[in-house]
Amino acid sequence: MTFTEWLRGQEGRNDVVGDLSYDAIRDETWQKRRSTLHGFRRYLRERDACEAALKALDRAFEEWIESKQPFSVYPLRPLPYGRRD
């Protein structure tokens, strides 16, 4: 899933990521030739976006990256021999 696809799914949120999603969905040029955080930040700067919009983008991008990480129910290190916590 691309960042823009993920962002579209965040539209109903009542926070800065939801606001960014709302704006991005209505912006016909949002994703053209952009796929990196740097590219999206440059795009917002070219449109004189406020610092809050750039911070919202950073937060959204971080959440998107985290959403792509595999989830594991196993501990990061094995338990000592014979222990079954």
C-alpha positions as CSV (number, residue, x, y, z in Angstrom):
1,M,0.0,0.0,0.0
2,T,1.4,3.4,-1.0
3,F,1.5,6.3,1.4
4,T,-1.3,8.1,-0.5
5,E,-3.5,5.0,-0.4
6,W,-2.9,4.7,3.4
7,L,-3.5,8.5,3.8
8,R,-6.9,8.3,2.0
9,G,-8.0,5.7,4.6
10,Q,-7.3,8.2,7.4
11,E,-9.8,10.8,6.3
12,G,-12.3,10.3,9.1
13,R,-9.7,10.8,11.9
14,N,-10.2,13.8,14.2
15,D,-6.6,14.9,14.2
16,V,-3.9,16.5,12.0
17,V,-3.5,13.3,10.0
18,G,-7.2,13.3,9.2
19,D,-7.0,17.0,8.2
20,L,-4.0,16.2,5.9
21,S,-6.0,13.3,4.4
22,Y,-9.0,15.5,3.7
23,D,-6.8,18.0,1.9
24,A,-4.8,15.4,0.0
25,I,-7.9,13.6,-1.3
26,R,-9.3,16.9,-2.7
27,D,-5.9,17.9,-4.3
28,E,-5.8,16.6,-7.9
29,T,-2.0,17.0,-8.1
30,W,-1.2,15.4,-4.7
31,Q,0.6,12.3,-5.9
32,K,1.9,13.1,-9.3
33,R,5.6,12.0,-9.4
34,R,5.9,11.9,-5.6
35,S,6.5,8.8,-3.4
36,T,9.0,9.9,-0.8
37,L,8.6,12.0,2.3
38,H,11.1,14.5,0.8
39,G,8.9,14.7,-2.4
40,F,5.7,15.3,-0.4
41,R,7.4,17.9,1.8
42,R,8.8,19.7,-1.2
43,Y,5.3,19.7,-2.8
44,L,3.7,21.2,0.4
45,R,6.5,23.9,0.6
46,E,5.9,24.8,-3.1
47,R,2.3,25.6,-2.1
48,D,3.3,27.6,1.0
49,A,2.0,25.1,3.5
50,C,2.3,26.1,7.1
51,E,4.6,24.4,9.5
52,A,1.7,22.5,11.1
53,A,0.9,20.9,7.7
54,L,4.5,19.8,7.4
55,K,4.5,18.3,10.9
56,A,1.2,16.5,10.1
57,L,2.9,15.1,7.0
58,D,5.9,13.9,9.1
59,R,3.5,12.3,11.6
60,A,1.4,10.6,8.9
61,F,4.5,9.3,7.1
62,E,5.9,7.9,10.4
63,E,2.5,6.2,11.1
64,W,2.4,4.7,7.6
65,I,5.9,3.3,8.0
66,E,5.0,1.8,11.3
67,S,1.8,0.3,9.8
68,K,4.0,-1.6,7.3
69,Q,6.1,-3.3,10.0
70,P,5.2,-6.9,10.6
71,F,3.5,-7.6,13.9
72,S,4.8,-10.4,16.1
73,V,3.3,-11.9,19.2
74,Y,6.6,-13.5,20.0
75,P,9.2,-11.9,22.4
76,L,12.2,-10.3,20.8
77,R,14.5,-12.6,22.7
78,P,13.9,-16.2,23.7
79,L,12.9,-17.0,27.3
80,P,15.4,-18.9,29.5
81,Y,15.3,-22.6,29.1
82,G,12.3,-24.2,30.8
83,R,10.4,-20.9,31.3
84,R,7.1,-20.5,29.5
85,D,5.8,-17.1,30.4
